[in-house]
Amino acid sequence: MSGNRLDVTIENVNEVYDGPGGILWEMLMGEEIHVGGEQETNILAQKAGVNAESHLLDVCSALGGPARHLAQTWGCRVTGLDATQRMHTEAISRTKQAGLDDKVEYKLGNALDMPFRANSFDVVWGQDAWCYITDKKRLIEECARVLKPGGILAFTDWLETGSMSNDEWQALYTFMVFPSMETLDGYATLAETAGLTVIEKEDLSPDFARHIQLYLYNVQNEFRQGILDNYGHEMYDEVVRGITLWRDASAAGKVGRGRIIARKALRSWT
Ligand SMILES: C[S@@+](CC[C@H](N)C(=O)[O-])C[C@H]1O[C@@H](n2cnc3c(N)ncnc32)[C@H](O)[C@@H]1O
């Protein structure tokens, strides 16, 4: 862990996803709000060993795009947990519309105090969202607690991958409203400390840098007029400025993305 921390609360993050921020990220990434879309969800599902018997908890499920895809394509049951009211309401409504509400349900709540009993889920899952969470140690402990013995923790997240000046990391975090970011090794250590065994950790940073470049291109071309019409020049300029900072930092190897797969021991310790 780098120790870089911005004073961001869960209320600040809720404001992003209750407002234009959530709409903008969906515009750029689709209703699976993470790098790599459906393809990345399939890779993570395969690595996590998801099947029709699995009950999966998606921590920070947002609009429920991955939850519906997992239920439809992999046949599993999914519970989505998210702290933002708009995301929660929208996920329920889109899931009902898709006719998947028998397989997918949602809870409104904080990942740092999960409203679930210990040993409940076969797979605990996260995609590009835990960078918003203020206490990564407690988050991973909560994931380990609600996993069944033998269950799998599978997640991707945005990471710090190189050293940055104070001005650099503060500008990057402020634009994204991130309280902190982990390193790949930092996450692996947190998982091991929580009693899990890391099976796989993969640095996906070159792919991340390519995606950020693409998001910038799309904002300046395909989505430019839509952002200007709906939110005005100031917002458009701010989005271009922020994504350009991320494009430059990812191209310089300072920020990136990674994937971790870990297993809880068969004998329960909770
Ligand atoms: C980038 S989106 C998640 C995208 C989602 N994983 C996907 O792949 O579609 C981030 C989400 O994290 C949620 N979030 C942030 N902090 C949270 C917390 N402490 N507990 C629960 N949800 C949180 C936000 O409300 C938001 O919906």
The ligand as an SDF file (V2000), in Angstrom:
LIG
                    3D

 27 29  0  0  0  0  0  0  0  0999 V2000
  -17.3050    1.6840  -10.8130 C   0  0  0  0  0  0  0  0  0  0  0  0
  -18.8410    1.3860  -10.0350 S   0  0  0  0  0  0  0  0  0  0  0  0
  -18.8790   -0.3700   -9.9170 C   0  0  0  0  0  0  0  0  0  0  0  0
  -19.0310   -1.0590  -11.2120 C   0  0  0  0  0  0  0  0  0  0  0  0
  -19.4760   -2.4920  -11.1520 C   0  0  0  0  0  0  0  0  0  0  0  0
  -18.5750   -3.3070  -10.3610 N   0  0  0  0  0  0  0  0  0  0  0  0
  -19.5570   -3.0160  -12.5670 C   0  0  0  0  0  0  0  0  0  0  0  0
  -18.6160   -3.7210  -12.9660 O   0  0  0  0  0  0  0  0  0  0  0  0
  -20.5320   -2.7010  -13.2590 O   0  0  0  0  0  0  0  0  0  0  0  0
  -18.5430    1.7750   -8.3490 C   0  0  0  0  0  0  0  0  0  0  0  0
  -19.6980    1.4430   -7.4230 C   0  0  0  0  0  0  0  0  0  0  0  0
  -19.1780    1.2550   -6.1140 O   0  0  0  0  0  0  0  0  0  0  0  0
  -20.1830    1.6480   -5.1950 C   0  0  0  0  0  0  0  0  0  0  0  0
  -19.5480    1.8390   -3.8770 N   0  0  0  0  0  0  0  0  0  0  0  0
  -18.5180    2.6620   -3.5800 C   0  0  0  0  0  0  0  0  0  0  0  0
  -18.1870    2.5380   -2.2730 N   0  0  0  0  0  0  0  0  0  0  0  0
  -19.0110    1.5980   -1.7420 C   0  0  0  0  0  0  0  0  0  0  0  0
  -19.1320    1.0070   -0.4540 C   0  0  0  0  0  0  0  0  0  0  0  0
  -18.3620    1.3570    0.5590 N   0  0  0  0  0  0  0  0  0  0  0  0
  -20.0640    0.0420   -0.2810 N   0  0  0  0  0  0  0  0  0  0  0  0
  -20.8670   -0.3400   -1.3110 C   0  0  0  0  0  0  0  0  0  0  0  0
  -20.8040    0.1990   -2.5490 N   0  0  0  0  0  0  0  0  0  0  0  0
  -19.8890    1.1530   -2.7600 C   0  0  0  0  0  0  0  0  0  0  0  0
  -20.7440    2.9060   -5.8220 C   0  0  0  0  0  0  0  0  0  0  0  0
  -22.0000    3.2070   -5.2960 O   0  0  0  0  0  0  0  0  0  0  0  0
  -20.7600    2.5350   -7.3030 C   0  0  0  0  0  0  0  0  0  0  0  0
  -22.0020    2.0400   -7.6920 O   0  0  0  0  0  0  0  0  0  0  0  0
  1  2  1  0
  2  3  1  0
  2 10  1  0
  3  4  1  0
  4  5  1  0
  5  6  1  0
  5  7  1  0
  7  8  2  0
  7  9  1  0
 10 11  1  0
 11 12  1  0
 11 26  1  0
 12 13  1  0
 13 14  1  0
 13 24  1  0
 14 15  1  0
 14 23  1  0
 15 16  2  0
 16 17  1  0
 17 18  1  0
 17 23  2  0
 18 19  1  0
 18 20  2  0
 20 21  1  0
 21 22  2  0
 22 23  1  0
 24 25  1  0
 24 26  1  0
 26 27  1  0
M  CHG  2   2   1   9  -1
M  END
$$$$
